[in-house]
């Protein structure tokens, strides 16, 4: 199994998600009330997904370098 290739794919997906989050975070500054709460939850969930992709990608790369 090619852990480096696999890890790079995770990191590419993490970067895509990070780019998707940028405009959502900007929208948070101009949103209030219930819309703010809903958007904040969405940003939080997507951020968790981003971090998980990033961590997994880094772990896979390290494992690939060890082989």
N, C-alpha and C positions, 0 to 999 in steps of 0.2 A: 504494500500500500504506500502511496506517495504522500506522506504527511505534509511535506512542504507545499505541494500543489493544493492539497486540501486546505491547509492553513491560509494560503493566499486567497483562495476563493471566499473563505469566511471573512477575511479582512476586506476584500472587495465589497462584499455585501454590507459589512459594517459601515464602510465609507458611503455607500449609496444611502443607507439609512440616516447617517449623519447629515448628508446634504438635504435629505427630505425634512429633517428636523429644523433646519435653519429658518425657513420662512414661518414655520409654526411658532417658534420661539419669538420671532419678531411680532407676530400677531398677538401674543400674550400681552405685550406692552399696551396695546390699544383696545383690549377686551375687558369687560367687567361683568359682574353678576354671575348668573348661571352659565353663560357662555364661557366665562373665564374658568370656572370650575371644571367644566367638561373638557375644555382645551388643555387645561393643566393636567388632567388625568391622562389624556391622550399623549401628551408630550412625555409625561412620566413613564408610561407604559412603553413607548417607542424608545426612550432613552435606556430603559432596562434591557430591551431587546438589543440595542446597539452595543451596550457594555458586554452582554453575554456573547455576542458574535465576536467582539474584539478579543475578549479573554480566551475564548475557544480557539480563535485563529492563532493567537500568540502561543498558546499551549501546543497546538499542532506543529507550528514552526519549530519550537524548541525540541519537540519529540523527533521531528524529521532531521534536525541537525545532529541529534545524538546517535543516529543510526549510521 
